[in-house]
C-alpha cells in the first residue's frame, strides 16, 4: 500500500512568510508525528497526534509553529513568520496503533524548507 | 533525558565487505527499544532493525545484524556483504516502552565503493 507522503517536497520561503507543510499518513494509522531534522543531524521530535488529538507539542520550538490534524488523517504543520533558523527537513511519521514501545514508525520523504 | 551518540560521522566500505557502525546511549531505564533507521539521499527513512532490551539475543535481518551490549549501553550495526544500495545515512534511535518519541543520534553516512 501507499506509504506516508508529504508535500511539498521542497519549499523556499522568504523570511517572514508563512508556510504550510502537509502530511498524508498511511491509511488507518492512528498515531502521527512531526520531526525536525537540521542539516547533518538526526530528527528531533516536534509533536504527536493520536487521531485528531494533539497529545504532545512539547517539541515545537516556538509559538510560531502550529500543527493540526482535524479529521484524524491528514496533518498540516504551519510555521508563521518564518526565520532562517527554521530551515530544515520536516519529517512526518505514522504508526498503526498506539505509538508506544516497539511499534514501528513509518516515515515520509520529508519537506525540505529553506528560508532566505 | 535520553542521549544517543553516534561517534562516526562517516564510514566507507568496499562493495561486498563488512562495515560496523557504532552507537552508544545513556539511560537509567532497564527496559527499552533500540532501532537502526536507514535514510537514503532524498528518500524516506526506513527501519532496518529493532532490538528489545530484555532480549539477550542479538537481532538479525538478512545482511544486517546488531551487537547489543546492555551493560556497556552499546548498540552497533553490522552490514555484511555491503551493496551499493546500502549507501545512506544510518540513524540509531531509542525509545522506552512508555514513550512514543524516538530519540535519534546524529547519524553516520555510509558510502560504498564499487
Interface residues (C-beta under 8 A of the other chain):
Chain A: X3 X4 X31 X33 X35 X40 X41 X42 X43 X44 X45 X48 X56 X59 X91 X98 X99 X100 X101 X102 X104 X105 X106 X107 X108 X109 X110
Chain B: X4 X6 X33 X37 X42 X43 X44 X45 X46 X47 X50 X52 X91 X93 X95 X96 X97 X98 X99 X100 X101 X102 X103 X104 X105 X106 X107
